[in-house]
Amino acid sequence: MSITRTAPGQLALQGDVGMDSAAAIQAELAPALQGGDISLDLAGLGKVDSAAIALLLNALRQQQAKGGKLHLRNVPDSIRVLAQLYELAPLLGLTRTDTP
């Protein structure tokens, strides 16, 4: 699992996100969330579970608390399905008409 800064205000998350890795990923992601607009590219995600949704919600709240916005990009179907299952898609800014 890795988080890469691809450009100013742009991050990419790669690898698997599950119960066993979410806390470490959150600790790595937290310093990058300093307010302003951040784009988080999820194209590189592998296997995910509900911990990935919790991670994204936590990142969104952290960014909002600092007066910023978190934009999810290239959201894989696995994340969309989980977000819809838990009725959290609107909170994450994911709608059925979104393009990846």
N, C-alpha and C positions, 0 to 999 in steps of 0.2 A: 504494500500500500504506500502510495506517495502523493504528496501535494506539491505541485509545481507552479511557480509564478510564471505565466507565459508572456505577460505584458503588464504594464501598470494597470491595476484594477482588474486583472484577469488571472484566475487560478484554474488549475485542472486537477481533478481528483482521479486517481488511477488505482486499480486493484480491487480486491474484495473488501466488503464492509459487512461485518457481522458482530455478534455479541462479544466475541473475543478480541476484536480490533477497534471497535468504535471509540473507546475511551482514549486510546493512543492517538487515533486520528483527530479527535476533538482537540486534544492538547496541542497537536501540531497545527491545526487549522486556526485555533483561537487567536494567536498573535497576528495573523493576516487580516483579521476582521476588525478593522479600526475605524469604521464609519465610511461614509461616502458610498459610491456605487461600486459593487463588486460583482463580477460575473464569474460564476463557478461552472466550469465545463465538466460534465459527467460522462462524456463519451467513453472514457477509459475504464469505467466501472465494470467489474466482473460480477461475481456472485454477491447478492445482497439479501438482507433479511430486515426485519422490523427495526433493528438497530440503525440501519442506514436512514430510515425515515426520522427516527429520533435525533440522529446526528444533524440532518438537514434542518429540522425544526429548531434545534438549539442554535445552530449557526445563524439562521434567520432571525431569531429573537436577539441574539448577541449583536448582530449588525443593526437591527432596528433600535436597540437600546442606545446605540452610539449615533443615532440619527441618520443611519445609512440604509441602503437597500441591497438585498442579495438577489441576483438574477440567476436562475438555473438555466443552463444551456445544454443541448444535446442529451436530454433526459432519456435514459433507456426505458423500455417498456416495463421492465421489472420494477423500477421505482414508481412509474405511473400506476401500475396495477396495485401495488401496496398502498400508495397514497389514496387511491380511490376506494380500496377495500376498507381502510380505516377512516374514510371520509375526511381526509386531510389535504386532498388535492387543491382546494381553493386557498388554504393557508400557505401552501408552497407555490402558489401562482401557476398551478398546472390545471389546464382545462382540456376538454376533449378536442377542442379546435386548435390547440397549440401545435406548432410544427416543431420537430426535434431540433 
